Amino acid sequence: MGSSSDTLAFLRSVRLFRTIEGPELGFLGDSLRERPLRRGQVLLREGDSGDEMFLVRSGSLVISKGVTGRVEQVLARVGPGDFFGEMALFDRSPRSATIQADSDTMLLVLDRAALDKLKDGSPRAAAAFFESLVLIFIERLRASGDLVAEVTRWGLEATGLDVENR
Amino acid sequence: MSDSATPRRARLELLVRRDDDHEGFELRQIGSGVAFIQSRPQRVSEGSFELAEVASRVDGQRSFILKNTATDRFLLLSAPERFLWEQMDGRTSLQQIATAYVLRYGEFDFDIIPHLIRKLQRAQLLTMTPTSRLRQALARHRRRPVAKMAEAALFALERINISSRNVQGVFGTLYRWGGFLLFTRSAVIVCLLLAALGFAAGVRLWPDADRVVSGFGKSPLMAILSVKVLFLLTVGAHQLVHGLALVHYGRRVREFGFTFLHGFVPTFYVDVTDIFMGSRKARVVTAVSGALVHLVLGSVWVLFALYMPLGSFWQAFAAASGMIQWQAFVVALYPFCFIEMDGYHVLVDMLGIPTLKHDAIAWAGSLLRGRIPRRFTRQEALFASYVLVSTISVAAFIAFNVWLIVHAS
């Protein structure tokens, strides 16, 4: 487990927290807890309940969604500085994808209680956090659109379907 | 540079879990190309299609007509395409099909496979809306108001289509109520007799042609136009007989109707595509029987003209009607005029080259672009003959009609 100064240095390098000032960031750092995962370990499965978001301190994970049988489509691969699981943090809905460690991994966990404390204790820091979150959401939404287009293109190429001349 | 020239093939990243281990998995990147060659195409089930062979008498090659009996769509397949079609049983991957193709034909031109797959997927060979060169030219000049108006008018006319797909019963009834008589030996004899009498009448009238056409008086063009309108109705009879021929050979009349071909040629039509599944004799009789309507009507009109008072309006009208019917008979059965009429269909059926016009024009085009072979193959000689004879025939036809109108004026 790293020291609190190491954690603070790491959080400063994370885009999600880049606009949060030192003291508030220290406060947030204190609210995070570490969660180690060994290679292959499943952190959570599609449909599980939960209200935590995760920040990758080290290692890498695969986010996938079931397609058929034992086959799942890889939606994203996340590494140090990336975060995931934030949707359940806000709407408490079941997990939308399965997340599994691709290598030995260390995560930082932010739960709803810690987020509430940040909102109550430092509304300005909370606002900066949410703004960064929204910007990253927008990027992900665009990436989802690209993925849909790519999957559609894959389908057309794989089936040889000649849509233009139908 | 090459990236922009050749689009990257799409890839999917999949996570495949191992059976024996809850945590074990494997990540696999699957390119769309790999997926394509590993796909296992499956043809429609037995009973949902019919396959008929068309043998070429020019180069001995065989072609096949494939009909989807569920959608009534037709495809023309070459022998290699038929071979590939037979492989598409849902168990054999495209990679295996390609291997079988190489072993069978010794060729590595695999483009034939996706091309065939597209053809099979589309299966709209007979339902494509033709786009004429006139329409293409109008589209190019759409900015000009006149061209825009003309295009809009053609588009509106083209949309006029009065037709029915539920006509098999009507044609069946017509056939039972006397239509079957048209396909008897007696009908053939009557037809030949009328043709001979009509021809004899035409020969007798010919020396007095000037006086016959003078019956139109001062407005010969208007008279000829009215003859043309009357002629249009007989095109309906022509199509009706085609449909009766289908019933005679136990095939289905899929559609009968009226439309504006290419947006400006009013015409009746009947969908006789089901006859492709019949014998060659059935196809020839179906094609020729419709045209014979014009021979019979033309002969009757000329006989009528012979017995009308010389120089009268009705004699001129009958003679002009007879002439136009005979012309229609010749045009319908004469295969060398770049129009895919009945005679053309008989010719390509006999030759076993269903795409003769298209191939011959494409070949002539390549000649004009300077791709002249040192020596013609048998098929190229056929293409050359078709283009040459058709060009001369069309020129002669136009010259004859111009002469006729000038003479009448």
Interface residues (C-beta under 8 A of the other chain):
Chain A: G40 Q41 V42 V62 S64 V67 R70 V71 E72 Q73 V74 Q100 D102 E150 V151 R153 W154 G155 L156 E157 A158 T159 G160 L161 D162 N165 R166
Chain B: R9 A10 R11 L12 E13 L14 L15 V16 R17 R18 D19 H22 E23 G24 F25 L27 S32 G33 A35 F36 S39 P114 I117 R118 Q121 R122 Q124
